[in-house]
Amino acid sequence: MPQIAQLAETWSSQVFWLLVFFGITFFVIGRGMVPKVMETVAQRDSQIAADLAAAKAARDAADEQEEAWRVRENENRAAAQAIVAKAKSDAAASSDKKLKAAQARLDKKLEEAEVRISEARTAALAEVQDVAVEAAQDIVSRLAGVKVTKPAASKAVKEAMTHG
């Protein structure tokens, strides 16, 4: 085979050019481009780390602000509840005061009404007693034909009314 026979003649030239090609490739890519790429990767990694650190700091600051807001909100809620409780107690006290005043007015009117009823009852009893005295005088004069005096008839009616 002729290709194998030429191998000895062209082998050294092929090895030389192989070494030249790999040397150029090594220096151009390995010494020139790879350090630049590695530097870019390192910069990107440091930028990512810095961005992550900034994001963590921002999140921590936001958490602190949220916690401060929650504390303020709880304080405001407690203050509002205290105001509502005070308003309720003031309203209850005012209502109680108004109810007591109204009750006092009603009690006064009730006492006045009881006095008027008592006076009316006394007047009605006196009137009934007068009517009873007159009726007793009239009944005795018609049945017995005897004339009874008003004081005697009044005494008899009072005894009958007290003893039943």
ChimeraX attribute file (.defattr): number of C-alpha atoms within 10 A of each C-alpha:
attribute: neighborCount
match mode: 1-to-1
recipient: residues
	/A:1	5
	/A:2	6
	/A:3	7
	/A:4	8
	/A:5	9
	/A:6	10
	/A:7	11
	/A:8	10
	/A:9	10
	/A:10	10
	/A:11	11
	/A:12	11
	/A:13	11
	/A:14	12
	/A:15	11
	/A:16	11
	/A:17	12
	/A:18	12
	/A:19	12
	/A:20	12
	/A:21	11
	/A:22	12
	/A:23	13
	/A:24	13
	/A:25	13
	/A:26	14
	/A:27	12
	/A:28	12
	/A:29	13
	/A:30	13
	/A:31	12
	/A:32	12
	/A:33	13
	/A:34	14
	/A:35	12
	/A:36	13
	/A:37	11
	/A:38	11
	/A:39	12
	/A:40	12
	/A:41	12
	/A:42	12
	/A:43	12
	/A:44	12
	/A:45	12
	/A:46	12
	/A:47	12
	/A:48	12
	/A:49	12
	/A:50	12
	/A:51	12
	/A:52	12
	/A:53	12
	/A:54	12
	/A:55	12
	/A:56	12
	/A:57	12
	/A:58	12
	/A:59	12
	/A:60	12
	/A:61	12
	/A:62	12
	/A:63	12
	/A:64	12
	/A:65	12
	/A:66	12
	/A:67	12
	/A:68	12
	/A:69	12
	/A:70	12
	/A:71	12
	/A:72	12
	/A:73	12
	/A:74	12
	/A:75	12
	/A:76	12
	/A:77	12
	/A:78	12
	/A:79	12
	/A:80	12
	/A:81	12
	/A:82	12
	/A:83	12
	/A:84	12
	/A:85	12
	/A:86	12
	/A:87	12
	/A:88	12
	/A:89	12
	/A:90	12
	/A:91	12
	/A:92	12
	/A:93	12
	/A:94	12
	/A:95	12
	/A:96	12
	/A:97	12
	/A:98	12
	/A:99	12
	/A:100	12
	/A:101	12
	/A:102	12
	/A:103	12
	/A:104	12
	/A:105	12
	/A:106	12
	/A:107	12
	/A:108	12
	/A:109	12
	/A:110	12
	/A:111	12
	/A:112	12
	/A:113	12
	/A:114	12
	/A:115	12
	/A:116	12
	/A:117	12
	/A:118	12
	/A:119	12
	/A:120	12
	/A:121	12
	/A:122	12
	/A:123	12
	/A:124	12
	/A:125	12
	/A:126	12
	/A:127	12
	/A:128	12
	/A:129	16
	/A:130	16
	/A:131	12
	/A:132	18
	/A:133	23
	/A:134	17
	/A:135	14
	/A:136	18
	/A:137	19
	/A:138	16
	/A:139	15
	/A:140	14
	/A:141	13
	/A:142	11
	/A:143	8
	/A:144	9
	/A:145	10
	/A:146	12
	/A:147	12
	/A:148	17
	/A:149	11
	/A:150	14
	/A:151	10
	/A:152	12
	/A:153	19
	/A:154	19
	/A:155	12
	/A:156	14
	/A:157	19
	/A:158	15
	/A:159	11
	/A:160	10
	/A:161	11
	/A:162	7
	/A:163	6
	/A:164	7
